[in-house]
Amino acid sequence: MLSGGGIVDKANVIKRIFAGLVLVGWIAGSPGCAGTSTRESTGEYIDDSVLTSKVKTAIYNDPMLKVLQINVETFKGVVQLSGFVDSPEAAARAVEVTRSVEGVKAVKNKMSVK
């Protein structure tokens, strides 16, 4: 014998399951973990952080450069150098050193000669 409450309970269960599936689909489809053209994925962010560290180390260890006035930022493997250098030759050397680091896809030179 079915009571009137049994049908209502089944409807509530179905609604809750449907709401849960919608929620799971929304979370899975959100760009929180996936990269876009303007946002890095979590993995890309970590890769870029490692790449930035490698470039900074390479610049610091170069005898012609050894400056801390060069800022290094990386987005999806593209490294941007900014800040100040003493000569155009130093800027060119910084770009050359950066290009030699494994994983660098491109270099944007935004450095200024002081």
Secondary structure, 3 states (H helix, E strand, C coil): CCCHHHHHHHHHHHHHHHHHHHHHHHHHHCCCCCCCCCCCCHHHHHHHHHHHHHHHHHHHHCCCCCCCCEEEEEECCEEEEEEEECCHHHHHHHHHHHHCCCCCCEEEEEEEEC
